[in-house]
C-alpha cells in the first residue's frame, strides 16, 4: 500500500497497482475502483470529494515515441463514470522525454477554488486550473531541469531546493511542506554515498514566484 487517507468513518487505500479501495474500520471493503491492467494502473494516491466522488491517479502507458508513462488524474463517480480528467501529456510533449518523466505520486484538491495540485516525483508540484486544465505554475525541483525547464520558482537559499518530492502539503498560511527523497538520485547520479532524505517547509510567494 502506497497511501492511506483517514475519513473518520473509514479509510482510503491506494496500492501499487489497482484497484484503489475505501475500507471501513472493521476492514470491510465498501468501494473499490475499476480492476485494470496495463496500459492503465491506479497508483499512489486516492482522494474523496465532497460530492462523494473519488479522485485517483493513474499510470497511463502510451506508445508514443516508445513506451511512455503519462500522469493521469481522474475524478470518478462511485459507479466508475469519469466526470473529469487531466493528462500530463496533454500539456507536455512525451517525445524525447524519459519513459517515466513525471511519476505522479500525490494530489491535493482545492474544491473551493477548483484547483488541482498534482505532484510529479521527478519534476515537482503543478498547480492546475480544473475548469481549463491549464497549468498555472510548476514548483520545480532539481532532479530534472532539462526536459521541461527548471520550473517557475526561485529558492532561497538555493541549496534548499528539493530534488525528488513526495507528499507536498499546502497550508493556509502560504507554506508548502515537502518530503524530499533526494537519496534516489544517487542511484542514477554517482558518486555513491550521497543519499539523503529530508523534510523542508517553504514560505511561498505565488506572485513573486519565490520559495524561502
N, C-alpha and C positions, 0 to 999 in steps of 0.2 A: 504494500500500500504506500502511495506517494503522499497524499494529502488527506487530512481529516478536518471537517468543519463541524463544530457543535451547534446544534439548532435550538437546544433547550429541551425538546421532546424527542430528539433523535440526532443522528449524525449523518453527514455526507461523506462518502469514502470514494476516492479515486485510486485505482490501482495502476499497474504499469502497462495495462492494455485496455481491456474492455470486459464487462461493462462497468460504468460508474454506478454507484448504489446509494440509496438512502436506507438507513437501518435504524430501527427503534432501539430503545435502551434494553430491551430483552434480547436483542440480537436478530430479530426477525427482519427480513428484507421487505420493506414496504413499497419500494420503487427501484427499478433499475433501468439503465439506458439500453439502447439497442445493442445486441450482440453483433459485433463487427469483426472483420478481418481485414488485412491489408487489401486495398490501399488506404483504409481509414481506421484509426485506432483512437479511442478516447484515452487521454493520458493526463496525469499530473494535477489537474485542478477541476473542481466542480463547485458551483455556487447555486443557491436557490434564490429566486427573485421574490419580490413582494407579491407578485401575481401567482406564485406557485409554480412558475416555470423553472427550468434548470439551465444553467449556463455551463457548457462543457468545452474543454479544449481538446482538439484532435490533432494527431499527426496524420497529415494527408499526403500520401505518396503520389508524386506526379512523374510521368515520363516526359520531361521537358529538358532537353539538353542533357540526357542521362537522368537517372533517378534523383529526384529532389523531394525533400520533406517540407511541406507547406505548413505554416502555422494557421490553424483554423479555429475560430471561436464561434460557437453556435448556441443560440437560445432555443430550447425545445420545450414544447408542452409535454405534460406527463404521458400523452399518447405518442410521443416522439415526433410530432409535427414540428418542423423547423419554422420558427417565426422571425428569426433574424440571424444573420451570419456575417462574419468578417474574415477575409482571407488575406494573409500577409502578402502573397504573391499577386494579388490584385493591385498592389501599390508598389511593389518592388520586384524587379525582374529576377527570375531564378537563373537565368543564363549566366554561366561563368562563376556562379557562387558555389561554395561548398555544398555537399549533399544536404547537410543539416545546418543551414546558416543561421537560423533563428533559434530553434529548440525552445518553443513556447512552454513555460513551466509555471506560470502564475497569472491570475486575473483578479482585478478589482472592479466592481461595477458601481458607478455613481449614478443611481437611478434618478435622483433629483435633477441633475444636470445632464442626464443622458450621455454619460461618458463611460467608455471602457478603457481601463488601464491594462495593457497587455504586455507581459514581461517575456522577453527573449533572453535565454540564458547567456548567449554569446554576443548579443547586441545591445541589451539594456531595455529600458521601460518605454513603452509607446503610449501616448495619450491619443485616443481615438474618439472622434465625434460619431456617435452611433447613428444619427439621422442621415449622415452623408457617407460614413466610412472613412472620412479623411483623417490622416494623421496630423495632429496639431503640433506635436513635438516628440523628439526622442531624447530620453535621458540616457546618454550613451556611456558605455564602458570602454575599457582598453583592450578587451580580448580581440576584437576585430574592428579596426578603424579604417580598413581599406575597401571592403566590399561595398558598403553604402555610406562611407564617410565616418566622421568622428562623433556625430550627434550634435545636439543643439545647445549644450550647456558647457560653461566653463567652471572648473572645480578649484576651490581654494581651501587648503593648498593643493597643488596639482597631484601630489602623491596620494591624496585621499580618494582619487577616482577609483571606483570599483573595477573589477575585471569580469568575474563570472557570477552574475547576480541571480539570487533566488529570493522569492517571497518578499517583495517590497511591500512595506506598509505605508500608506498615505494618511497623514494625520491632519486634523482640522487646523492646527497651528502653522501649517505650511511646511512641516518637516516630512522627510521621507526616510524610513529606516530600511536598510537592506542587509541581507546576509551575502557577503562576498566570498564565494567558494573559490577563491583565486588559486588554490592549490592545484586545481585541474589543469591549469595552463602548463604546469611543469611536465605533464605527460607529452606535450607537443612542442614545448619550447625549452630545450636544455639551457643551462646545466641543471642537473638534479639537485635536490636539497633546497629548492625554493618554494616548497609547499607552504601555504598559509591559508587560513580562513579567518574571517573577522566580521564583526557587526559594525556598521557605520550608520550614523544619523546625520543627515544633511538638512540645513535650512535652505529651502529652495525659493528663489525668486523667479516666478514663471514669466514675468515681463522682461526683466533684465537677463534672464536665462543664466543665472548663476546658482551654484550649489556650494555652500560653505559648511 
